[in-house]
Amino acid sequence: MKNRILYTAGDGKFVETSWEKPQHKDNEISVKAIMTGICRSDIDMMQGNFGPLPIHMQGHEGLAEVIEVGKDIVGIVPGNIVATRGEPAFSDYYNVRHGEYVIVPSADPKYILEPVACGINIINQAFPMLRSVQGNGARLLILGSGFLAWIAYQTILTHGLKFDIHVVGNSNKDLWRMECTLDSEPRGQYEVVVDLKDDSSVLDKSLLKPGGIWILAAEKKQLITTNFSQMLWNATTIICPSPRTSMFHYCMITAKDWIEEGILVVDNFWSRGYSRSTEWQQAFEDGVNRPVGYSRGYLIWD
């Protein structure tokens, strides 16, 4: 099936081109795009900071309608609405493998689950170790105050993990005002650092206590040079949360349940929807320039 797709070669822009969607496999569903979130990684790829990925791997924060179901798939029928993490969600139609979608109640942007699940996974992937160091005055630092930081913070609270939590950042102050006071700088050392910054401050400022856990949840824009001697001496654990982990599907299910139950209220994160037909260039421009009031944008197939 030949259809439209948005694609970047890392030259500062997305373009519309065509792509031949293959027939879905027995363990896949075929879907029609309804909405697709524009992730910061899409913007970074467009600006040449990494990649670019192949055309069939562009766009990953999907919300779609099921149109066909592989013969090995059960529990889902054409017409169901699904949140997907499969690519290419910037295409009119695409295939999604079993374990990479979740049925959701409606075509509402709050059910673009992939970015919410990323925030949950930051904590869930490290959960066994976090549970082992919590309590007794244990301190946890979140470096960054954006969308993922807020979801990670809420996940810590929802799991009942006992930490003295500090958040360092200068964005989304209204969002955090009801939760905690944002710090401008770290205060001492911590048992756990959730690192959502693109710099090397964890190493430069020696933020981890001996036996500490470094949850490395953001790519570093510049190379970091270290011989790891201090981390080896201090028995530091480094955890790299990723949607590629086998538990990510569970995080997507958790995201759906928490949104339905009102544990997570993410409606305000999706600041604007853009027409796929007439406004897609503006959607990516705003993702770069981030006008006042912009949080996260998404494309609407109309």
Secondary structure by P-SEA (a helix, b strand, c coil): cbbbbbbbccccccccbbbbbccccccbbbbbbccccccaaaaaaaaccccccccccccccccccccccccccccccccccccccccccccccccccccccccccccccccccaaaaaaaaacccaaaaaaaccccbbbbbbccccaaaaaaaaaaaaaccccccccccccccccccccbbbbcccccccccccccccccccccccccccbbbbcccccccccccccaaaaaaabbbbbbbcccccaaaaaaaaaaaaaaaccccccccccccccccccaaaaaaaaaaccccccbbbbbcc
